[in-house]
Amino acid sequence: MKKLSLIELNEINFDLVQKYIDQDPNVFSGFNRLFELMAFKTFGESEYDHIEPWVHWVSVHTGKGFEEHQVFRLGDIVEFSGEQIFEKLENLGLKVGCVSPMNAENRLKRPAFFIPDPWTNTSSDGSTMSRGIHQALRQAVNDNAEGKIQPITLMYLLGAFLYFSKLRNWPTYIKLFFNRRKRWNKALFLDLFLSDVFIKFTRKRNSDFSTLFLNGFAHVQHHYFLASTHYNGSLSNPSEYVEKEDDPILDAIRVYDRIIGQILADVDGHKIIATALRQIAVDEQQIYYRLRSHDEFLKNIGLKNFKVEPRMTRDFKLTFSDLKSEKHGVALLRSIEHSGIRLFNDVDVRDGSVFVTLTYNNQLSKKDILKVNNQLISLQASFVFVAVKNGHHDTNGYGFMDFESKSLECGGARQHVKFIGKAVIDYFVT
């Protein structure tokens, strides 16, 4: 039986990576082995609002462009009525396993393994281990801005870590853990762990098609692109944000070199490794915040009869129990300003839900007090600093594969990311 793995290295700018590799060509064996594979380039959407990973990866997972699948927000895949490649392959009699595929719904009847991403409301494969990892992942990622992890999460992660982690990776884990002052190391630790989980699951569960999504490098680029020694622009980060001697991009490359090398060596079958899009340096920096307690803040400003679901970083989804409460909540969110700037510039009303983005991006101090609904609310206490935006999305992506496909041409013109999904299906039906 043929086996295939789709490794989703979200948003990595391989042109930037190549500069580091060229500087030390004999150091990064994992990337060097990756660059020996056949290469292809992709594009996704042209409208900037649609150049999002949760749009592009849905295109990969469905074999359809945005104009066909119309999935615009993270988590909205649960409203999509079409098929994903995962169900299609299972219907062919194949065992399918997934670790954290972005904006993907678990519709598998008999998954080899399925750990959802931290943001999509869907179920794991039902096993105690997968369910525990998923819950720990959700809590760790959604509380990342504050750097806090609950005790129960630590317990789950410790048990899973002892079971899944490779002994040869322990020196790297230990180094990342004891250098926690580097805020980006948490994301890199998590990605190394997820890669260990993926490798062990593919072997233990004997999956025919397997996919792994890793977001740590994207996280580092978003927050620290301008700290790269190979960034030549005029912008810079505050010294208290990242120290001058640190290069978070290089740190990410070192960890991913290990991850890529081990996946290529230890996972059976053929591979497609793709980014779906990439990041490039921003022209203007912005400060990103996240609500510290979504439910508490929204109640304090006057919202009623609602349920809130936090999504990635600044975003959250609201559902109201009645239309009157929804209209009141939407009007309130759209009207709230501080120092003449709207807090929520993106309030998207859907059929039955409201998607909101916290867009306020000025530096906060103790003097920033919001007066609303007869309440005095400290924005500094209510908002959690997430990052100074360093990188933003670009539609172009990169890919590598170790077999020839009729759907995905290597070495030619850029192709839409939907052809990655088509290539996965073709691999098994031709």
C-alpha positions as CSV (number, residue, x, y, z in Angstrom):
1,M,0.0,0.0,0.0
2,K,1.3,3.4,-1.0
3,K,1.8,6.0,1.8
4,L,1.9,9.8,1.6
5,S,2.4,12.6,4.1
6,L,1.5,16.3,3.6
7,I,3.7,18.4,5.9
8,E,2.2,21.9,6.3
9,L,5.0,24.4,7.2
10,N,2.7,27.4,7.5
11,E,3.9,30.7,5.9
12,I,7.6,30.0,6.0
13,N,9.5,32.4,3.7
14,F,12.0,30.1,2.1
15,D,13.8,32.9,0.3
16,L,14.7,34.2,3.8
17,V,15.7,30.7,5.0
18,Q,17.9,30.3,2.0
19,K,20.0,33.3,3.0
20,Y,20.8,31.6,6.3
21,I,21.6,28.3,4.6
22,D,23.9,30.0,2.1
23,Q,25.8,31.6,4.9
24,D,26.4,28.2,6.6
25,P,25.8,25.6,3.9
26,N,27.1,22.6,5.9
27,V,25.2,23.3,9.1
28,F,21.6,22.6,8.2
29,S,21.4,19.0,7.1
30,G,17.6,18.9,7.3
31,F,17.0,21.9,5.0
32,N,19.8,20.7,2.7
33,R,18.0,17.3,2.3
34,L,14.7,19.2,1.7
35,F,16.2,21.3,-1.0
36,E,17.3,18.1,-2.8
37,L,13.6,17.3,-3.5
38,M,11.7,18.6,-6.5
39,A,10.5,22.2,-5.9
40,F,7.3,23.9,-6.9
41,K,5.8,27.3,-6.2
42,T,2.2,28.3,-5.4
43,F,-0.1,31.2,-5.2
44,G,-3.5,31.6,-3.5
45,E,-5.8,34.6,-3.4
46,S,-5.2,38.0,-4.9
47,E,-7.4,40.1,-2.5
48,Y,-5.4,40.8,0.6
49,D,-8.2,40.1,3.0
50,H,-8.3,36.5,1.5
51,I,-4.6,35.9,1.8
52,E,-5.0,34.1,5.1
53,P,-3.7,30.7,6.2
54,W,-7.2,29.6,7.2
55,V,-8.4,30.4,3.6
56,H,-5.4,28.9,1.8
57,W,-5.2,25.7,3.8
58,V,-8.9,25.1,3.2
59,S,-8.1,25.4,-0.5
60,V,-5.4,22.7,0.0
61,H,-7.8,20.5,1.9
62,T,-10.7,20.8,-0.5
63,G,-9.0,21.2,-3.8
64,K,-11.1,24.4,-4.4
65,G,-10.2,28.0,-4.5
66,F,-11.9,30.6,-2.3
67,E,-14.4,31.5,-4.9
68,E,-15.6,27.9,-4.7
69,H,-15.4,27.0,-1.0
70,Q,-16.1,30.5,0.4
71,V,-14.6,29.7,3.8
72,F,-13.4,33.1,5.0
73,R,-12.8,32.8,8.8
74,L,-10.8,30.5,11.0
75,G,-13.2,27.8,12.3
76,D,-15.8,28.3,9.5
77,I,-14.9,25.0,7.9
78,V,-17.7,23.5,10.1
79,E,-20.2,25.4,7.9
80,F,-18.7,24.0,4.7
81,S,-20.9,21.4,3.1
82,G,-18.4,20.0,0.6
83,E,-15.8,17.3,1.0
84,Q,-12.3,17.6,2.3
85,I,-9.5,15.4,1.0
86,F,-9.5,13.5,4.4
87,E,-13.0,12.1,3.8
88,K,-12.4,11.4,0.2
89,L,-9.4,9.3,1.0
90,E,-11.2,7.4,3.8
91,N,-14.0,6.6,1.3
92,L,-11.3,5.0,-0.8
93,G,-10.6,2.6,2.0
94,L,-7.5,4.4,3.3
95,K,-6.5,5.1,6.9
96,V,-6.1,8.9,7.5
97,G,-4.3,10.6,10.3
98,C,-4.0,14.3,11.0
99,V,-2.2,16.5,13.6
100,S,-3.5,20.0,13.9
101,P,-4.5,20.7,10.3
102,M,-5.6,24.4,10.2
103,N,-9.3,25.0,9.7
104,A,-10.1,21.4,9.1
105,E,-13.1,19.5,10.5
106,N,-12.9,15.9,11.6
107,R,-15.5,14.1,9.6
108,L,-13.7,10.8,9.5
109,K,-15.6,7.7,10.6
110,R,-12.5,5.7,11.6
111,P,-9.5,8.1,11.8
112,A,-6.1,6.6,12.4
113,F,-5.5,9.7,14.5
114,F,-7.0,13.2,14.5
115,I,-5.8,16.1,16.7
116,P,-7.7,19.3,15.6
117,D,-6.1,22.7,15.5
118,P,-6.5,24.8,18.6
119,W,-9.1,27.1,17.0
120,T,-11.6,25.0,15.2
121,N,-14.7,23.6,17.0
122,T,-14.3,19.9,16.0
123,S,-13.6,16.6,17.7
124,S,-10.4,14.6,18.1
125,D,-10.2,10.9,17.2
126,G,-11.7,10.1,20.6
127,S,-8.7,8.5,22.2
128,T,-7.7,9.7,25.6
129,M,-4.2,10.7,24.4
130,S,-5.5,12.7,21.4
131,R,-8.2,14.4,23.4
132,G,-5.8,15.3,26.1
133,I,-3.2,16.8,23.7
134,H,-6.0,18.7,21.9
135,Q,-7.3,20.3,25.1
136,A,-3.8,21.1,26.3
137,L,-3.0,22.6,22.9
138,R,-6.1,24.8,22.9
139,Q,-5.3,26.1,26.3
140,A,-1.6,26.6,25.7
141,V,-2.1,28.4,22.4
142,N,-5.1,30.5,23.5
143,D,-3.3,31.7,26.7
144,N,0.0,32.2,24.9
145,A,-0.2,36.0,25.1
146,E,0.0,35.9,28.9
147,G,2.5,33.1,29.0
148,K,0.4,31.1,31.4
149,I,-0.4,27.4,31.3
150,Q,-2.9,25.9,33.7
151,P,-1.8,23.0,36.0
152,I,-4.1,20.5,34.3
153,T,-2.6,21.5,30.9
154,L,0.9,20.9,32.2
155,M,-0.1,17.5,33.5
156,Y,-1.5,16.4,30.1
157,L,1.5,17.8,28.3
158,L,4.0,16.2,30.6
159,G,2.3,12.8,30.2
160,A,2.2,13.1,26.5
161,F,5.7,14.5,26.4
162,L,7.1,11.5,28.2
163,Y,5.2,9.1,25.8
164,F,5.9,10.8,22.5
165,S,9.1,12.8,22.7
166,K,12.2,11.3,21.1
167,L,15.2,11.0,23.5
168,R,17.5,12.4,20.9
169,N,15.4,15.6,20.9
170,W,15.7,16.1,24.7
171,P,18.8,18.3,24.6
172,T,16.8,20.7,22.3
173,Y,13.7,20.5,24.5
174,I,15.8,21.3,27.5
175,K,17.6,24.2,25.8
176,L,14.2,25.7,24.7
177,F,12.7,25.2,28.1
178,F,15.6,26.8,30.0
179,N,15.7,29.8,27.6
180,R,12.0,30.7,28.2
181,R,12.9,34.3,28.4
182,K,13.0,34.1,24.6
183,R,9.2,34.2,24.1
184,W,9.4,32.5,20.7
185,N,10.9,29.3,22.2
186,K,7.5,28.2,23.5
187,A,6.1,28.0,20.0
188,L,9.2,26.1,18.8
189,F,9.1,23.7,21.7
190,L,5.4,23.0,20.8
191,D,6.2,22.4,17.1
192,L,9.0,20.0,17.9
193,F,6.7,18.1,20.2
194,L,3.9,18.0,17.6
195,S,6.4,16.6,15.1
196,D,7.3,13.9,17.6
197,V,3.7,13.1,18.1
198,F,3.1,12.9,14.3
199,I,6.1,10.6,13.7
200,K,5.1,8.2,16.4
201,F,1.4,8.2,15.4
202,T,2.2,7.4,11.7
203,R,4.2,4.4,12.8
204,K,1.9,3.1,15.6
205,R,-1.4,3.7,13.8
206,N,0.0,2.7,10.3
207,S,-1.8,5.6,8.4
208,D,-1.9,5.6,4.6
209,F,-2.3,9.4,4.4
210,S,-1.0,11.7,7.2
211,T,-0.8,15.4,7.6
212,L,1.0,17.6,10.1
213,F,0.5,21.4,10.4
214,L,3.2,23.5,12.2
215,N,2.7,27.2,13.0
216,G,5.7,28.1,15.1
217,F,7.8,29.5,12.3
218,A,4.9,31.7,11.2
219,H,4.5,32.9,14.7
220,V,8.2,33.9,14.9
221,Q,8.0,35.7,11.5
222,H,4.9,37.6,12.5
223,H,6.5,38.8,15.7
224,Y,10.3,39.0,14.9
225,F,10.9,39.2,11.2
226,L,12.6,42.6,11.6
227,A,15.0,41.1,14.1
228,S,16.5,38.8,11.4
229,T,20.2,39.5,10.5
230,H,19.1,39.3,6.9
231,Y,16.4,42.0,7.1
232,N,17.7,45.1,5.3
233,G,14.9,47.5,5.8
234,S,14.7,50.6,8.0
235,L,12.3,49.4,10.7
236,S,13.4,48.0,14.1
237,N,11.9,46.5,17.2
238,P,12.0,48.1,20.6
239,S,15.1,46.9,22.6
240,E,12.8,45.7,25.4
241,Y,10.8,43.6,22.9
242,V,13.8,41.6,21.5
243,E,17.4,42.0,22.4
244,K,19.9,43.0,19.7
245,E,22.0,39.9,20.0
246,D,19.0,37.6,19.5
247,D,17.9,36.3,16.1
248,P,14.6,34.5,16.5
249,I,14.5,33.6,12.8
250,L,17.8,31.7,13.2
251,D,16.5,30.0,16.3
252,A,13.4,28.8,14.4
253,I,15.6,27.6,11.5
254,R,17.6,25.5,13.9
255,V,14.6,23.8,15.4
256,Y,12.9,23.3,12.0
257,D,16.1,21.9,10.5
258,R,15.8,19.1,13.1
259,I,12.1,18.6,12.5
260,I,12.4,18.4,8.8
261,G,15.4,16.1,8.9
262,Q,13.6,13.7,11.2
263,I,10.4,13.7,9.2
264,L,12.2,13.0,6.0
265,A,14.2,10.2,7.7
266,D,11.6,8.6,9.9
267,V,8.2,8.8,8.2
268,D,7.6,6.1,5.6
269,G,6.3,6.9,2.1
270,H,6.3,9.9,-0.1
271,K,6.1,13.5,1.1
272,I,4.6,16.8,0.0
273,I,6.0,19.7,2.1
274,A,4.3,23.1,1.5
275,T,3.8,26.5,3.0
276,A,0.5,27.5,1.2
277,L,1.6,31.2,1.5
278,R,4.5,33.1,3.0
279,Q,5.3,36.2,5.1
280,I,7.3,39.2,4.1
281,A,8.5,42.2,6.2
282,V,5.9,44.8,7.1
283,D,6.2,48.4,5.8
284,E,4.6,49.7,9.0
285,Q,4.5,48.2,12.5
286,Q,1.4,47.7,14.5
287,I,0.8,46.6,18.1
288,Y,-1.4,43.5,18.5
289,Y,-3.6,43.0,21.6
290,R,-5.8,40.2,22.8
291,L,-8.7,40.4,25.3
292,R,-7.5,39.0,28.7
293,S,-10.9,37.7,29.5
294,H,-13.3,37.8,26.6
295,D,-16.5,37.0,28.6
296,E,-15.7,39.5,31.4
297,F,-14.8,42.4,29.1
298,L,-17.8,42.0,26.8
299,K,-20.2,41.8,29.8
300,N,-18.6,44.9,31.3
301,I,-19.2,46.9,28.1
302,G,-22.8,45.9,28.0
303,L,-23.3,42.9,25.8
304,K,-26.0,40.5,26.9
305,N,-27.2,36.9,26.1
306,F,-24.1,35.9,24.2
307,K,-21.6,33.1,24.0
308,V,-18.0,33.9,22.9
309,E,-15.5,31.6,21.2
310,P,-11.9,33.0,21.2
311,R,-10.1,32.4,17.9
312,M,-6.5,33.2,16.8
313,T,-4.9,36.2,18.5
314,R,-7.2,39.2,18.1
315,D,-10.3,37.4,16.8
316,F,-13.4,36.0,18.5
317,K,-16.8,34.7,17.5
318,L,-20.1,35.7,19.2
319,T,-23.4,34.0,19.1
320,F,-26.5,35.6,20.7
321,S,-29.6,34.0,22.1
322,D,-31.9,36.4,20.3
323,L,-31.9,38.9,17.5
324,K,-32.5,41.9,19.8
325,S,-29.3,41.1,21.8
326,E,-27.4,40.6,18.6
327,K,-28.4,44.0,17.1
328,H,-27.6,45.7,20.4
329,G,-24.2,44.0,20.7
330,V,-23.2,44.7,17.1
331,A,-24.1,48.4,17.5
332,L,-22.2,48.6,20.7
333,L,-19.1,47.0,19.4
334,R,-19.1,49.2,16.3
335,S,-19.5,52.3,18.4
336,I,-16.9,51.9,21.1
337,E,-13.9,54.2,20.7
338,H,-11.0,55.2,22.8
339,S,-9.0,58.4,22.0
340,G,-11.0,58.6,18.7
341,I,-10.0,55.1,17.6
342,R,-12.5,52.3,17.3
343,L,-11.6,49.2,19.4
344,F,-13.3,46.7,17.1
345,N,-13.0,47.9,13.5
346,D,-13.9,44.5,12.1
347,V,-17.4,43.4,13.2
348,D,-18.7,40.9,10.6
349,V,-22.3,39.9,11.0
350,R,-23.2,36.4,9.8
351,D,-26.3,34.3,9.7
352,G,-26.5,33.4,13.3
353,S,-23.1,34.7,14.5
354,V,-20.8,37.7,14.7
355,F,-17.1,37.6,14.0
356,V,-15.1,40.3,15.7
357,T,-11.4,41.5,15.6
358,L,-9.8,43.6,18.2
359,T,-8.1,46.2,16.0
360,Y,-7.0,48.9,18.5
361,N,-3.2,49.1,18.2
362,N,-2.0,52.1,20.1
363,Q,0.5,51.8,23.0
364,L,-1.4,51.6,26.3
365,S,-0.6,53.0,29.7
366,K,-2.5,53.2,33.0
367,K,-4.1,56.4,31.9
368,D,-6.0,54.6,29.1
369,I,-9.4,54.3,30.8
370,L,-12.5,53.3,28.7
371,K,-15.8,54.9,29.8
372,V,-18.7,52.8,28.7
373,N,-22.0,51.5,30.2
374,N,-21.4,53.4,33.4
375,Q,-18.1,51.5,33.8
376,L,-14.5,52.7,34.0
377,I,-12.4,50.0,32.4
378,S,-8.6,49.9,32.3
379,L,-7.6,48.9,28.8
380,Q,-4.1,48.1,30.0
381,A,-5.6,45.6,32.4
382,S,-8.2,44.3,30.0
383,F,-5.9,43.8,27.0
384,V,-2.9,41.5,26.7
385,F,0.0,42.6,24.6
386,V,0.6,40.0,21.9
387,A,3.3,41.4,19.6
388,V,4.6,44.2,17.5
389,K,3.7,43.0,14.0
390,N,6.8,42.3,12.0
391,G,5.6,40.2,9.1
392,H,2.5,40.1,6.9
393,H,1.0,37.7,4.5
394,D,1.9,37.3,0.8
395,T,0.0,35.0,-1.6
396,N,3.2,33.2,-2.9
397,G,4.1,29.9,-1.3
398,Y,6.7,27.2,-1.6
399,G,6.6,23.4,-1.9
400,F,8.7,20.3,-2.2
401,M,7.9,16.8,-3.1
402,D,9.7,13.5,-3.8
403,F,7.5,12.1,-6.6
404,E,6.0,13.2,-9.9
405,S,2.4,14.3,-10.1
406,K,0.1,15.0,-13.0
407,S,-1.7,17.7,-10.9
408,L,1.3,19.5,-9.4
409,E,4.1,20.5,-11.7
410,C,7.6,21.0,-10.3
411,G,10.0,23.6,-11.6
412,G,7.4,25.4,-13.7
413,A,5.0,28.4,-13.2
414,R,3.3,29.0,-10.0
415,Q,0.1,27.0,-9.4
416,H,-2.9,27.6,-7.2
417,V,-2.6,26.0,-3.8
418,K,-5.8,24.0,-4.5
419,F,-3.6,21.7,-6.8
420,I,-1.8,20.4,-3.7
421,G,-5.0,18.8,-2.6
422,K,-5.7,17.5,-6.1
423,A,-2.2,16.0,-6.1
424,V,-2.9,14.2,-2.8
425,I,-6.0,12.6,-4.3
426,D,-4.3,11.7,-7.6
427,Y,-1.5,10.0,-5.7
428,F,-3.8,7.3,-4.5
429,V,-6.2,7.0,-7.5
430,T,-3.6,6.8,-10.3
